[in-house]
Amino acid sequence: MILTIKNIGLPVKMEKFYITTAIDYASDVPHFGHALEKTQADVIARYQRFLGKEVYFLSGADEHGIKILKMAEARGKNVKDFVDENVEMYKKLAVALSISIDDFIRTTDKKRHWPGVQSLWKKLDDSGDIYKAKYKGYYCIGCEAYITEKELVDGKCPIHDKEPELIEEKNYFFRLSKYAEEIKNKIKSDEFKIIPVSRKNEALVMLGDGLEDISFSRPVEKLDWGVPVPNDSSQIMYVWCDALANYISALGYGSTDDINFAKFWPADLHVIGKDISRFHAIVWPAMLLSAGLPLPKEILVHGFALSGGRKMSKTLGNVINPFDLIEGYGADAVRYYLLREITIFEDGDITEEKFKEAYNANLANGLGNLTARIMKMSEQYFDSGHPVSTWTLDVQVPEDYKKFMDDFELNKAMDFIWQKISDLDKKIQETEPFKLIKIDEKAAKKILLELVSGLFEVAIMLGPFLPETSEKILRAIEANKMPEPLFLRK
């Protein structure tokens, strides 16, 4: 049974909420970083549905670019077969983690994605912001991005610790410089909001001295794996121009079926990693301004999932396969660690030892034992009662929980829930209803009703975080046919 909350003490109004993750670069199979972002976004999407909003939750795959082409060649595979295999793994991860996406867009989709990208390019061109010129500069294949000399550290990309390739060729350029001041003003005023504030300040620093125009295409003889530039078959779109457009192409932008675009754009929230904040905070809004389209309302920039204090790397041997932990402990156990043990705005660390410790302390021996104890007593002490399905669900979500969720402080919201769990456990220890029942049956049953009420409230708040666990608790309460919890009574 899935409970529908009729009134949670908030305005009941059907509003839209469009949330996106970054589309995953299909150069390899997913790792824990992908699991982190998808799970964080999923909690936000589920919470917005809980508030009664019409949510559109988008994820997808970024499948073009020279890095993917070279990796497919290195493995002796056809590039389309190569990305198909990897994309399938991203889809499987979403299912395994109970990610409630509504749509999954692929940049290789010629019917859904390409019309939107090419329509957007034409808009930029119509605005006079696309021009052809000779380009010479450094290109990091790992980033799929051009890097200025001042960004290099000891001549290497600071993210991938590799020397970039020096490229000289004739490309199309986008007049990014034209929009520096307008973007800066929108970020400063929070009309275009970047959270946390530290990432907002980073964006403003990048905009401080203005912007340079950026190369927006590659010659087809250098790269033929991508979306062709409209009216020029000799050029392929720059992979980021192609990728960023997914947020509108998935809604039907550029096609005859653009109802969702009219309904859901602008995005309410882009959830992205800190390594791609420049593209989302500067390049993407400039493209939208050039095309005359509204900017997203907010961008949430999260940290990395580290292993042993270092970025996961096959070379270091510290890569943790999310599928292994999901298979061994279940989706909710993995979700729990990602959402409570990792602070959303900072880097977080995971090792198998830390994972097992958190699992045993807070799930198996914490929430699991509490639920079992309360349900066992309810079976023993109550012979009849009204089933949960007849309860009047007039749930008042605690203000602290609501504030944490509204501020995207997911780990703090979970800390709040676990404090409630601790309080319930303490109540059992202090009142000992299993002993009191022999002395004062009425008092013992009153305490048990309060415990069930508290457990029900915990299950409701857990819904966005641990959906399977939440439903199991609610089913257990229903199966016990518990009388109506006190906090629901008028």
N, C-alpha and C positions, 0 to 999 in steps of 0.2 A: 504494500500500500504506500503510495506517495501522497503526503499531506500537502494540501494547498492552503497557503496562509491568506486568509481573507482580509485581514487588517493588522498591520504591524505598527500602528501608531504613526504612520507617515501618509502624506497625501496620495490618494489612490487616483492616479492619472496615467493613462496609457501613453508613455513617451517612447521614443526610439532611442536605442543606444547601440552605436556601431563601434565595435572594438576589433583591433587587428593585432596579430603578432607580426614580427618580421618573417618574411618567407625564407625558408631554410635553403642554404646554398648546397645543392645536391652533388657536391664533390666527394662526399663520403657518407657513411652511415651515421645516424644520429648518436650523440653522446649526451652526457648529463646536462650540459649547458642548454641543449635544446629542450630537454625535459623540464628544466627550471623555468624557462620563459613561458612555455605552453601551460604549465601548471599555474603559474602566477596569473596569467591572463584568464585562465579558465575560472579561477576563484572570483575574479572581478566580474566576468560574464554571468556566472551563476548568481552572484549577489544582486546584480542589476535585474535579472529575471525575478529574483526573490522580491524585489521592490515593485514588481508589476510592470516593468518596462518591456517593450518589444526589442529583443536583442538580436543583433546580427553579428556573429563571431566568425571572423575570417582568419584562415591560415593558408599556407601554400608552399610552393617550392620555386626557387630561383635556379634555372637550369642552363643558363647561357654563360658565355665568357671563355676566355682563353685557358683559365685554370682547369675548368672542367674538360675542355677539349684535350688538353695535354695529359690529364690524368687518365682519361679513357684510352688514349693512344698508348700510354705507358703500360696499361693493363691488357692491351691487345683486344679492346672491346669497341664495338660500334658505339658512338657517343650517345645515340638515342637509347640503345639498350642499357648503357651504363647509367644514365639518369633515371630511366624507368625503374631499374632495380633499387636504386637508392631512395627514390621518392616513395616506393612501396614501403620501405622501412620507416620512413617518417609518418606515413599514414598508420602503420601498425603501432607505432609508439603512441600516437594520439588515442587509438582505441584502447591500448593496454593501460594507459594512464587515466582513462575515463574523461578525456578532454572533450568538452561538449561543443565542438566547432559546428557551425552551420554551413560552412562552405570551405572548399580547398581549391585554390587557384594555382595553375601551373603556367610558367612563362613560355612553355613550349606549346601551349594550347592555341592553335591558329584560329579557332573559331571564337573562343571567349576572350583571350588575352590580346592577341595581335591587333584586332581592330581598335581597341582602346588606346594602345600604345601609339599606333600610327596616327590616330586622330589627335592625340595629345601633341605629338611632334608637329603636326600641321598647324595647330594652334600657336605653338611657340614660333614657328616660322612666320605665320601671319602677323605676329606681334613684332616682327623684325628682330627676333632674338636668336636666330640661327644663322650662322655665316660660315663660310669655308676659309680655312687658312692653314699654313704649314705649322706643324707642332713639333717641338723638341722638348723632351722632358723624361723624368724618371717614372717608371710604371712598376708597381708591386703586384705581381701576379696573385699573391696570397690575398691581398686586399681587394684585388680587381679595381685598383684606384691609382691615380697619378699622385705623386708625392713631390713636394717642393724640397729643395736642398736644405732649407732651415728645419724641416721636419725630420730629416735623417739623423740618426744617432750613430756616430762612427761610420758614416757612409751606408748605414743599413736601416731598413724599415724597423721602427721601434716595436711594432706588434709581432712581426714574424722573424725579426733578427736575421734578415737576408738582404743582400744587396739588390736593389731594384734594377730593372732593365732600362737602359737608355734608349728611348724611342724617338725617331724622327720620321714624320710622315704627314701627309695632307689629310686633315680631318675636318668635320663640321664642329663648330664651337657653339656653346650656349652662353649668352650674355649674363652670366651670373653676377657680374659686377654691378649691373644696372639695379639690382634689387637689395643690395647690402643695407642701405639706410632704412628702407621700408621694413625689412625683416627685423632689423635691430629694434625699431620702434615698437613693433608688434610683440616682440619677446619681452621687452622692458615693461610694457603695459599689461602683460599676461593675456592680451587678446589671443596670442599664440603661446600657450602655457607649456613650459618645460619643467618637469619635476624629476628629481628634487631640485632645490634651488642651486646646489653646487653645479649641476649640469646646465642649468640656465646660465649661470655665470661663465661657464666654459664656452658656451655658444657665443655669448657677448664678447668674450675675449677674441674668439676667432673672427668675429665681425668688426673688431676694433679698428683696424687699419684698412677696412674695405676688403673687397674680394677681387680675385682674378677670374676672368672668363675660363671656362673649362672645356676640354675636348669632349665631344659628345658622340663620337663615332670612331670606327676603325675601318681601314680598307679591307674589302672582302678577300683580297689575296693574302692578307695577314690573319684574318679571322672570318670564317664563313658560317660560324655557329652562333646564330642570333637572329634578331628581328631586322629585316632590311629597312633602310631609310626610305621613306616615301619618295618616289620619283627619282631615285638614284640607286640603282642596283649595285653600284660599285662600292657602297658603304653599308656597314652593319652598325646598328645603334650601340652606343656604349652601354655596357651591361647594367649600370646603375639607372640610367634613363629608362631602360626596359623594366627593371625590377621594381622601381618605386611606383610605377604606374599601375601595379597590380591592385593597389587599394581602390582604384576607381574602375579598372577594367573588370574586376570581379562583380561590380555592381551593374555592369552593362554599359558603362560609358563608351561612346563611339559605336554602339550597335543600335539596332532598332528596338531592342528590348532593354530599355534603360529605366524601367519603373523603379527598380531598387536604388539606382543612382539618385533619382529625384527624391526618393523617400529617406535614404540613410546618409547621403553625403551632406555636410562634412563629417568625417570620422569624429567620434567623441573621444576616442583614445587609441593611440598607437603605442604598443608595448614593444620596446626594443632594447638591445644590449648596448653598453656604453661604447663599444668599438665601432658602431655605425651611427653614432649620434650626429656626426657632422653632416652626413647625407640627409638625415631626417630633419635636422634643425636648420639647415641652410639650403642645400640643393633642392630638396622636395618642395619647400614653401616657395622658393624662387620659380620653380616650374609651374606651380599652381597660380602664382600671381601673374606670370606671363600668359597663362591660358585663361585668365579671368575667372578662376574657380576659387571658392572659399577654402581657407586653410583649415587643417584639423584643429580641434579645440585644445587637445592636450597630447603631450608625448611623455610617457613614463619611461625613464631610462634606468634599467636595472644593472646590477653588477654581474660578475662572473661566478661560475661554480668551479672552485679550485679543488685540487686533490693533494693533500699533504702540504698545503700552502703554495702550490705551484699550478700553473695552467696544465690541464690534462694534455698529455703528449704520448704518442706511441713510443717515441724515442726514450722518454723518461720511464716508461712502463707504469704510469700512474692513471691510465684511462680506466674509468669504471663504466661498465656496460649497464645502462638502465634496465634493459630487459632481464638481466640476471637477477637483479634485486627485486624486480616486479614478480618474476616467477617464484622466487624464494620466499617473499614476504607479503606480496599483494600490492595492488596499486595504491591503496590508501596509506600504507606504511611508507612508500616512497614519497607520496604527496606530503605526508606529515613532515618528513625530514626537510624537504625542499621549502616548505612554507613556514615552518617554525624555527628550524635550526639555521636558516639562512635569512639574513636581513635583506629585504627587497632592494634597497638602494645601495648596498655595499657588496663586496665580494664575500662569498661564503665558502667554507671548506667542508669537504666530505671525504671520508675514508670508510672502508667497510667496518672497521672497528668502531668509529664514531656512530655509524648508522645502527649497528647492532645494539650499542649501548643506549641510544635514544629510543629505539624500538622496544627494548625490554623494559626500560624504566617508565616510559610514558604511555605506551600503547598496551602491550601485553599485561604488564603488572599495574598499570594505571587505569586507563579507561576501561579496558577489558574486564579487569577484576571488579571494578565498581559496578559496571552494568550487570555482571553475573550475580553479585551479592544482592543488589536491589531486586532483580527479577526473581531470584530464588525465594527471597522473603515474601514477595508479592504473591507468588504461587502458593506459599504455605498459609498466608494469613488472610487472603481474600478468596471467598468461594464464588462470588458473583459481582456483577457491576456492569456499568455501561461500557460497551466497546469504544475504543478511541475514535472510530469513524463517526460517532454521534456527538463528539465534543464540539463545542462552539469555539473555533480557533481564532481567538481575539488576542494574538500574541503581541506583547509590548517588548520589542527588542531593546535591551539595555543601551542606554545612551553612550556608554564608553565603547561598547562593541561597534555601534553605528559610526561613531567618530573615527575609530581606527580603520574601519572598512572604507569610509568616505575619503580618508586621507591615504588610502592604499598602504597602510602600515599593517600588512597581513600578519607578520610574525607577532605584533603586539595584540592583534585580535585573537590569535591562537593562545597567547599567554593569558589573555583574559578568560578564555574558555577553560583553560587548564587550571586556572585559579578556582573557577566554579567547581571543577571536578575535585580539586583538593578540598574545597569547603564541604562538598557532599560526603567525601570520605571521612573528613574530620567529624561531621555530624553523626555518622554511624558509630564512630569510635566513642564519642562523648555520650550519646544517648543509648546505645546498645539495644535497639528495638527487639532483637532476637532474644534478649533476656527480659526486657520490659513487658513483652507480650504475655508472660506468665503471671505478671503482677497486676498490670493495668492494660487490658486489651485495647480499650478505647484510645488511650494515650499513645500506645505503640502504633496503632493503625493511623493515627493522625500524623505521627512522625514519618511513617512510611509513605503516606500520600505526599508529604512535603518532599521526600526524597525522589519520588517518581516525578513530581512536578519539576524538580531541579534537573533530573535526567532528561526529561522531555525538552526543557529549555536548552540544555547542552546539545542535544541531538539536532534541534532546529538551527542553532548557531553553527554547528559543524557541517551543515548541509553543503555550503559552497566549498569547504575545504576537503572533507572526507565523505563524499556522497554515498559510497557503499556502506560505510560504518554508520552514518546517520540513518540511512534507511533500515539497516538491521536493528538498530536500537528502537526505532519507531515501530517496526514490525513486532519486536519482542514485547513492547508495551501493549500493542494491540492484541497480541496473542494471549496475554495475561488478562485481558478484559478489565483493565484497571478502571476504577471510578475516576471521574473527572478531576484532574489536578486542581489544587486550590487556586493557583494563580490564574486559571482560566475562568474561574467562577465570577459571576456578576456580583 
